[in-house]
Each structure stands twice: as structure tokens, then as C-alpha cells.
């Protein structure tokens, strides 16, 4: 046995098994395992319990049958662990498949309960084979035993057309394999996909109906969860073969594809589209103004050069074709312009 691991064993009496091993090996990670040994010597793991929030080795274990518990010692103290938690098995199938020697199905209360002393004869348990086919049968069992196919409850989902649904499938057993089905047919490949165990469904025309998640364990197949999916504008009547099965109306499950996204039917993309459109219009308007501003500035610069704005105002007057140069009028000398020597006044002498 690896270092840091301890093991304890307990011999107990079961309803249909002479001796069982209710022992638990504890590991360096603080995990507690519960196993049962059948008559042929093979062991079956019932459950694994993580004792501590942070992994650390279990130093010692003490089994107290009279108290119905196991005491685990570690660096921070002592943990008290009940020897069985039968309430986690919600159906007869889960209770029998667990093969827990301390649990059995009580058909009167419809619950998986801790075995009392003495054991009632009506309680169902099969730790040897773990076969719920006969242990959970409500009537006579024929020679040819077929797995249960009728769900215990149907969850009705009424969704918006063209919406994306995520139908969860709880994985209650680590020893089981799971798969999805649509009634008796295969899943529509064009409008469905399985992601992390959940069924992602695009609700289009003709994809409504019964969707079931199946578990296969110990050779027994049973439906874990069943959904009746239909749209609001085209309600789909329940299959008559499913009559008498209780139904539960559930809200359209949310979609978490690739780490998380909301249901398409539950939110509108119109506000986002409007915001993007307004921003795009503002960006295009700004770019257009910048493009127009460059040619206008160039034209203004050319106008200043061609206008000769530095010339005096008198030289800016345009010349007209009708405008002629006026020569100064010839002035004729008068008698008053002649002096005593008979010379003309105001004339220059060369």
C-alpha cells in the first residue's frame, strides 16, 4: 500500500449477501473509498468521499459500527463520516445500482433508506448483482427481461421558436456511460449537439418531441432525465404512450456553449445592433468630413495666391475697353502770360 494510505475493514451482514466488505482505504489526498466484496471475491466500488477541502493525507481511521460512522484523523483534527448516505439515491434504480450494503429501497415511502434491524422483507436490495430489473419491478417479471424505458417524470419545456436550448443530464454515477436519444429515433445532427453531457438543441420546425438522457451501468439501461420539447407557436401534444406519467413544467434552460452564453430566445440582439450601427455611422461621418476638409483647404490656399491681395487698392481696379487715356489739354498762352520782354510765363527754357 502506498505511503500515507491506511485501510480498515468491516464484516457486515447484508440482506442477500453473507459477507460484505464495508472497508475504506484512505489516501494521501484525503479520499475515502467504500467498496463491497461479492461472493466470488470481486470488489465493487460503492463511493468515493473527499474528506478535506485541500488534499492532505489521512493519518488514521477508526471504524465505529455501533455509532454508524468512521472517524478520520488529519493534521487539523478529526472528521466524523457517516457510514452511508442513502438519501443521495433518488430512485429505486439508483439505490439498487449503488450496491451499498447499508442502503435499501423502501417501496412504501419511495425512498432509499438506511437498513434497520431487523430488515423488512418488502425492502429492495441487490448487493450481489446490482440488478434493478427485478429488484425494482412493480409486477411479475417475464422470462425475457427488458430494461426500463418509461421515465418516472417528464419535464415539459415550452420555448421560443428558433431559440437555442441546453438540456442538462445529471451524471449521478461515475461508473455509468451516458447517451441521448430522441424517442426511438436518432438525434437530428443538423440541429443538435452534445456538449459536456448536455444536449444543445436549436429549436426549429420538426425538432420537438421527447428527448431522453440514458445511463448504462452493470448491463442495465435506464432514462436519467426526460424532456418534452415544443415551441410556443406550435404546441405539441404529448405522445399517448407516455400517458399517466407525471409532468413538470420547467423554464427554458440556459445555454452555456464553450464556457457560457445566454439562451438566444431570452435576450434580444437589437440593442447591440443599434449601438454598433450608430457607432459605425459616426465613424463614417468623421472620415467623410476629414476627406472633404483637405480639398477645401487646398482651394482656399490657391485663391490667396491668385488674388494678389498685397497690391495697393488703386491698382486692383480693372481696365475697361471703353476707357481711353486722356492726354493733358494743350494750354494756349494768353496775353497775361507774356511779360515785358515778350516772354511766355510758365514755360521752361531749354
C-alpha positions as CSV (number, residue, x, y, z in Angstrom):
1,X,0.0,0.0,0.0
2,X,1.4,3.4,-0.9
3,X,2.8,5.7,1.8
4,X,0.2,7.9,3.5
5,X,-2.6,5.4,3.0
6,X,-4.4,3.4,5.6
7,X,-7.1,0.7,5.3
8,X,-9.8,-0.6,7.6
9,X,-12.2,-3.5,7.1
10,X,-15.6,-4.3,8.4
11,X,-17.5,-7.5,8.1
12,X,-21.3,-6.9,7.9
13,X,-24.4,-8.9,7.1
14,X,-26.5,-7.8,4.1
15,X,-30.0,-8.8,3.1
16,X,-28.8,-11.1,0.3
17,X,-25.1,-11.3,0.8
18,X,-23.5,-13.3,3.6
19,X,-20.4,-11.2,3.9
20,X,-19.6,-7.7,2.6
21,X,-16.6,-5.5,2.9
22,X,-17.6,-2.1,4.2
23,X,-14.0,-1.1,4.4
24,X,-12.4,2.1,3.2
25,X,-8.8,2.8,2.1
26,X,-7.8,6.4,2.8
27,X,-5.2,8.0,0.6
28,X,-2.6,10.8,0.7
29,X,-5.2,13.1,-1.0
30,X,-7.8,12.6,1.8
31,X,-10.1,10.5,-0.3
32,X,-12.2,7.8,1.5
33,X,-13.3,4.8,-0.6
34,X,-16.1,2.4,0.2
35,X,-16.2,-1.0,-1.5
36,X,-18.1,-4.2,-1.3
37,X,-16.9,-7.7,-2.0
38,X,-19.2,-10.2,-3.6
39,X,-19.4,-13.9,-3.1
40,X,-16.9,-14.7,-6.0
41,X,-14.3,-12.4,-4.4
42,X,-14.7,-9.5,-6.8
43,X,-14.8,-6.0,-5.3
44,X,-17.2,-3.2,-6.3
45,X,-16.5,0.4,-5.5
46,X,-19.6,2.0,-3.9
47,X,-18.5,5.6,-3.5
48,X,-15.5,7.9,-3.0
49,X,-15.7,10.7,-0.5
50,X,-13.3,13.7,-0.4
51,X,-12.8,14.4,3.2
52,X,-10.9,17.7,3.2
53,X,-11.2,20.9,1.2
54,X,-7.4,20.8,0.5
55,X,-5.7,17.5,-0.3
56,X,-3.8,16.1,2.6
57,X,-3.0,12.6,3.9
58,X,-5.3,10.7,6.3
59,X,-3.3,9.9,9.4
60,X,-5.6,7.3,10.9
61,X,-9.1,5.9,10.7
62,X,-11.4,4.4,13.3
63,X,-14.5,2.4,12.4
64,X,-17.3,2.7,14.9
65,X,-20.1,0.3,13.9
66,X,-22.1,1.0,17.0
67,X,-22.2,4.7,16.1
68,X,-22.6,4.1,12.4
69,X,-19.7,6.3,11.5
70,X,-16.0,6.4,10.5
71,X,-13.6,8.8,12.3
72,X,-10.7,10.1,10.2
73,X,-7.8,11.9,11.8
74,X,-5.7,14.5,10.0
75,X,-3.5,17.5,10.8
76,X,-6.4,19.7,11.8
77,X,-8.4,17.4,13.9
78,X,-10.9,14.6,13.4
79,X,-13.7,14.2,10.9
80,X,-16.8,12.1,11.6
81,X,-18.1,10.5,8.4
82,X,-21.5,8.6,8.4
83,X,-21.1,5.0,7.1
84,X,-23.7,5.6,4.5
85,X,-25.7,8.5,2.9
86,X,-28.7,6.7,1.3
87,X,-30.6,9.9,0.6
88,X,-28.4,10.7,-2.4
89,X,-30.1,7.9,-4.4
90,X,-33.3,9.4,-5.6
91,X,-34.8,6.4,-7.3
92,X,-35.0,2.6,-6.9
93,X,-32.7,2.1,-9.8
94,X,-30.0,4.4,-8.4
95,X,-30.4,2.8,-4.9
96,X,-30.0,-0.8,-6.2
97,X,-27.2,0.0,-8.7
98,X,-25.2,1.6,-5.9
99,X,-25.0,-1.8,-4.2
100,X,-24.4,-0.2,-0.9
101,X,-24.8,-2.9,1.8
102,X,-26.2,-0.3,4.2
103,X,-28.9,1.0,2.0
104,X,-32.1,-0.4,0.5
105,X,-35.2,0.8,-1.3
106,X,-38.4,1.3,0.7
107,X,-41.3,0.9,-1.7
108,X,-43.8,2.3,0.8
109,X,-42.1,5.7,1.3
110,X,-40.5,5.7,-2.2
111,X,-37.1,6.5,-0.8
112,X,-33.7,4.9,-0.4
113,X,-33.1,4.4,3.4
114,X,-30.6,3.1,5.8
115,X,-31.1,-0.6,6.6
116,X,-32.8,-1.1,10.0
117,X,-32.6,-4.2,12.2
118,X,-34.4,-6.4,11.5
119,X,-34.6,-5.8,7.8
120,X,-38.2,-5.5,6.4
121,X,-39.0,-8.1,3.7
122,X,-40.5,-5.6,1.4
123,X,-37.3,-3.5,1.1
124,X,-35.3,-4.0,-2.1
125,X,-31.6,-4.6,-2.3
126,X,-29.2,-6.5,-4.6
127,X,-25.6,-6.1,-3.5
128,X,-24.5,-9.3,-5.3
129,X,-25.6,-8.4,-8.8
130,X,-26.9,-4.9,-8.6
131,X,-29.8,-5.7,-10.9
132,X,-32.7,-3.2,-10.6
133,X,-34.6,-5.1,-13.3
134,X,-36.2,-7.5,-10.8
135,X,-35.4,-5.5,-7.6
136,X,-37.4,-2.5,-8.8
137,X,-40.1,-4.4,-10.7
138,X,-43.6,-3.5,-9.7
139,X,-45.2,-6.6,-11.3
140,X,-44.4,-10.1,-12.4
141,X,-41.2,-10.4,-14.4
142,X,-41.2,-12.5,-17.5
143,X,-38.5,-14.8,-18.7
144,X,-37.3,-12.1,-21.1
145,X,-36.3,-9.1,-19.0
146,X,-36.1,-5.8,-20.9
147,X,-34.7,-2.6,-19.3
148,X,-37.0,0.1,-18.1
149,X,-37.8,2.6,-20.8
150,X,-40.7,4.6,-19.3
151,X,-39.4,7.7,-17.4
152,X,-40.6,8.4,-13.9
153,X,-41.3,12.1,-14.7
154,X,-41.4,14.2,-17.9
155,X,-40.0,17.7,-17.8
156,X,-42.0,19.9,-20.3
157,X,-40.1,22.7,-21.9
158,X,-42.0,25.4,-23.8
159,X,-39.5,27.5,-25.7
160,X,-39.4,30.3,-28.3
161,X,-39.1,29.2,-32.0
162,X,-35.5,29.4,-33.4
163,X,-34.1,29.5,-29.9
164,X,-31.1,27.5,-28.5
165,X,-31.8,25.2,-25.6
166,X,-29.5,23.4,-23.3
167,X,-31.0,20.3,-21.8
168,X,-28.9,19.1,-18.8
169,X,-28.2,15.5,-18.0
170,X,-27.1,14.9,-14.3
171,X,-24.4,12.3,-14.1
172,X,-25.2,10.6,-10.9
173,X,-22.8,7.6,-11.2
174,X,-19.2,7.7,-12.3
175,X,-19.5,4.0,-13.3
176,X,-22.2,4.7,-16.0
177,X,-21.9,5.7,-19.6
178,X,-24.5,8.2,-20.9
179,X,-26.1,9.0,-24.3
180,X,-29.0,10.9,-25.7
181,X,-32.0,9.8,-27.8
182,X,-35.0,11.4,-29.4
183,X,-37.8,9.0,-28.7
184,X,-37.0,5.8,-30.7
185,X,-35.0,7.7,-33.4
186,X,-31.6,9.2,-33.5
187,X,-30.8,12.8,-32.7
188,X,-31.1,15.4,-35.6
189,X,-27.5,16.0,-36.4
190,X,-28.1,19.3,-38.2
191,X,-29.8,21.0,-35.1
192,X,-28.3,19.3,-32.1
193,X,-25.0,18.6,-30.4
194,X,-23.9,17.1,-27.1
195,X,-21.6,19.4,-25.0
196,X,-20.3,18.4,-21.6
197,X,-23.0,15.8,-21.3
198,X,-25.8,18.3,-22.0
199,X,-27.9,18.4,-25.2
200,X,-27.7,21.7,-27.1
201,X,-30.7,21.9,-29.3
202,X,-31.7,24.5,-32.0
203,X,-35.5,24.7,-31.8
204,X,-36.6,24.7,-35.5
205,X,-39.6,23.2,-37.2
206,X,-39.9,19.4,-36.7
207,X,-37.4,19.0,-33.9
208,X,-39.8,18.9,-31.0
209,X,-40.7,15.8,-29.1
210,X,-39.3,13.5,-26.4
211,X,-35.6,13.8,-25.6
212,X,-34.0,11.4,-23.1
213,X,-30.6,11.1,-21.5
214,X,-29.9,7.4,-20.8
215,X,-27.4,5.8,-18.5
216,X,-25.9,2.3,-19.0
217,X,-24.4,0.6,-15.9
218,X,-23.9,-3.0,-15.0
219,X,-25.7,-4.0,-18.2
220,X,-28.8,-2.1,-17.2
221,X,-30.0,0.9,-19.3
222,X,-32.4,3.5,-17.8
223,X,-33.5,7.1,-18.5
224,X,-31.9,9.6,-16.2
225,X,-34.0,12.6,-17.4
226,X,-36.7,13.1,-20.0
227,X,-37.8,16.3,-21.7
228,X,-40.8,17.0,-23.8
229,X,-39.8,20.0,-26.0
230,X,-42.1,22.1,-28.1
231,X,-42.5,25.7,-29.3
232,X,-44.9,28.4,-28.2
233,X,-46.4,29.0,-31.6
234,X,-46.8,25.2,-32.3
235,X,-47.6,23.3,-29.1
236,X,-47.0,19.6,-29.5
237,X,-49.4,17.2,-27.9
238,X,-47.9,14.6,-25.6
239,X,-47.4,11.1,-27.0
240,X,-50.3,8.8,-25.9
241,X,-47.8,6.1,-25.0
242,X,-46.5,8.5,-22.3
243,X,-49.9,9.0,-20.7
244,X,-50.1,8.6,-17.0
245,X,-46.5,9.7,-16.4
246,X,-46.3,12.9,-14.2
247,X,-45.2,16.0,-16.0
248,X,-43.3,19.0,-14.7
249,X,-43.3,22.4,-16.5
250,X,-39.8,23.9,-16.4
251,X,-38.4,27.1,-17.7
252,X,-36.3,27.1,-20.9
253,X,-32.8,26.1,-19.7
254,X,-30.0,28.5,-20.3
255,X,-27.3,27.8,-23.0
256,X,-23.6,27.6,-22.0
257,X,-21.7,26.7,-25.1
258,X,-17.9,26.8,-24.8
259,X,-17.8,28.3,-21.3
260,X,-21.1,30.2,-21.2
261,X,-23.7,32.0,-23.3
262,X,-27.3,33.0,-22.7
263,X,-30.4,31.5,-24.2
264,X,-31.0,33.1,-27.6
265,X,-34.7,33.2,-27.0
266,X,-34.4,35.0,-23.7
267,X,-32.4,38.0,-24.9
268,X,-32.6,40.3,-28.0
269,X,-29.6,41.4,-30.0
270,X,-31.5,44.6,-31.3
271,X,-29.9,47.0,-28.7
272,X,-26.4,45.7,-29.6
273,X,-27.1,46.0,-33.3
274,X,-28.4,49.6,-32.9
275,X,-25.4,50.6,-30.8
276,X,-23.0,49.2,-33.4
277,X,-24.9,50.9,-36.2
278,X,-24.8,54.3,-34.6
279,X,-21.0,54.0,-33.8
280,X,-20.4,52.9,-37.4
281,X,-22.4,55.9,-38.7
282,X,-20.4,58.3,-36.5
283,X,-17.1,56.9,-37.7
284,X,-18.0,57.1,-41.4
285,X,-19.3,60.7,-40.9
286,X,-16.0,61.7,-39.3
287,X,-14.0,60.1,-42.0
288,X,-16.1,61.9,-44.7
289,X,-15.5,65.3,-43.0
290,X,-11.8,64.7,-42.9
291,X,-11.7,63.8,-46.6
292,X,-13.8,66.9,-47.5
293,X,-11.7,69.2,-45.4
294,X,-8.5,68.6,-47.3
295,X,-9.7,69.7,-50.8
296,X,-11.4,72.8,-49.4
297,X,-8.2,73.9,-47.6
298,X,-6.2,73.5,-50.9
299,X,-8.7,75.6,-52.8
300,X,-8.5,78.4,-50.3
301,X,-4.7,78.4,-50.5
302,X,-4.8,78.7,-54.3
303,X,-7.3,81.6,-54.1
304,X,-5.0,83.6,-51.9
305,X,-2.0,83.2,-54.4
306,X,-4.0,84.1,-57.5
307,X,-5.8,87.1,-55.9
308,X,-2.6,89.2,-55.3
309,X,-4.0,90.6,-52.2
310,X,-0.8,92.6,-51.4
311,X,-1.3,95.1,-54.2
312,X,-2.5,98.7,-53.4
313,X,-6.2,99.2,-53.8
314,X,-5.8,101.6,-56.7
315,X,-4.0,99.0,-58.8
316,X,-6.8,96.5,-58.3
317,X,-9.3,98.5,-60.5
318,X,-9.9,96.7,-63.7
319,X,-9.3,98.3,-67.0
320,X,-12.2,98.8,-69.4
321,X,-12.0,98.6,-73.1
322,X,-14.0,101.9,-73.4
323,X,-11.7,103.7,-71.1
324,X,-9.1,105.8,-73.1
325,X,-6.1,107.6,-71.9
326,X,-6.8,111.3,-71.6
327,X,-3.8,113.4,-72.6
328,X,-3.4,116.7,-70.9
329,X,-5.1,119.6,-72.7
330,X,-2.8,122.0,-74.6
331,X,-2.7,125.3,-72.9
332,X,-2.7,128.3,-75.0
333,X,-0.8,131.3,-73.7
334,X,-2.8,134.4,-73.1
335,X,-1.8,138.0,-73.1
336,X,-1.5,138.0,-69.3
337,X,1.1,135.3,-69.6
338,X,3.6,137.4,-71.6
339,X,5.9,139.6,-69.7
340,X,7.5,142.9,-70.8
341,X,10.3,141.2,-72.8
342,X,7.7,139.3,-74.7
343,X,8.5,136.1,-72.9
344,X,5.8,133.5,-72.0
345,X,5.4,132.8,-68.4
346,X,5.4,129.3,-67.0
347,X,7.5,127.8,-69.8
348,X,10.7,126.2,-69.4
349,X,13.7,127.4,-71.3
350,X,15.8,124.6,-72.7
